[in-house]
Amino acid sequence: MTLLEDARTLHGDIAGLRHALHREPEIGLELPRTQEKVLEALDGLGLEVTTGTETTSVTAVLRGSGAADDGTRPVVLLRADMDGLPVQERTGVDYASKLDGAMHACGHDLHTSMLVGAATLLADRRHTLAGDVVFMFQPGEEGFDGASYMLREGVLDAAGRRADAAYALHVFSSMAPHGQFLTRPGVMLSASDGLFVTVRGAGGHGSAPHAAKDPVTTAAEMVLALQTMVTRQFDMFDPVVVTVGRLAAGAKRNVIPDTAEFDATIRTFSEAHRERMQQAIPRLLEGIAHAHGLEVEVRYEAEYPLTVTDAAETDFAEAAVAELFDGRHARLAQPLSGSEDFSRVLDEVPGSFIGLGAVPLGSDPSTSAFNHSPYATFDDGVLADGAALYAHLALSRTSQLASRL
């Protein structure tokens, strides 16, 4: 059978694992039930498996027997993130989350299952594998920077030498048609940073704001000024996105509080604008506070860097997609405004990040609920295809690299 046909015979097992993971989503860096399921699924495949000391990560190495063991064997890394989100699921699927306030709303259950499927396919083909494969099962992608933990623990060198190439898949519950693969050379995803602001005034009676120092109106002015700053200080063709996701102040409508707080996410698509935002935002907010006679505490935290794919590796990934799935690939014209800690891997190793449309068959991707929505639904029909692509990338890239030695 071909690799794709073989993958499709595994569909039941891959889907079964995906449903088990979906029913019990875990959040953050500690995913004990998820780790247990992954370890159980990998058992018996003849992999060298290690677990993280700082997190519940899983790293597995498959040694190909189709190459000489002379210290120069090619190494390809394949990554899947495993964590869920603090979202109350409302999809109505029969394998919906059993845990209140937790959901696999970004499709990481599919990524993990597909990578286990790829490990199964590659283990059966180790005799033709011209190098080694590192399987990176990562917790804490959703804002916990799990990739950094795994890099510190040596995932890139888990096979004994630095990985030559790295690939990751990510499914989408809307935006792309079912089964379509998406790539982009260069900047594919934005950088993401955190902004945390506390405005300090002086509380008072709601009837006499002149006798107080109202932090609420000042914070509101800051929120709006951030949007104006984006349009007036930054080139629209090098976008900046500022989203205030939390705004909090006071406890009663006729009491002016002492403080007001807001948190925001800052997304940028170039290092130049990322660095500039770190200077411009504190200057703006401090100026507004000073104008009103208040104080402000501004904390700007650098989080995920730009996700930049290697042009040659992206070309290679596109050729691999075409070989398996003719006519099911599209290049993104513009970067996506999401962010990823796989960016940290791509800062160290050339590779690519590949999107995959997982919208349910018959649904309109332009109106389907997007990732992170409580209604986000991902179709099992793409599981075997994702597993096959992961495996094909490893087989083809190690073979290509070995031929150059």
Buried (B, 14 or more C-beta within 10 A) or exposed (E): EEBBEBBBEBBEBBBBBBBBBBBBBBBBBBBEBBBEBBBEBBEEBEBBBBBBEBBBBBBBBBBBEBBEEEEEBBBBBBBBBBBBBEBEBEBEBEBBBEBEEBBBBBBBBBBBBBBBBBBBBBBBBBEBBBBBBBBBBBBBBBBBBBBBBBBEBEBBEBBEBEBBBBBBBBBBBBBBBBBBBBBBBEBBBBBBBBBBBBBBBBBBEEEEEEEBBBBBBBBBBBBEBBEEBBEEEBEEEEBBBBEBEEBEBBEEEEEBBBBBBBBBBBBBBBEEBBEBBBEBBBEBBBEBBEEBEBBBBBEBEEBBBBBBBBEEBBEBBBEBBEEBBEEBBBEBEEBBBBBBBBBBBBEBBBBBBBBBBBBBEEBEBEEBBBBBBBBBBBBBBBBBBBBBBBBBBBBBBBBBBBEEE
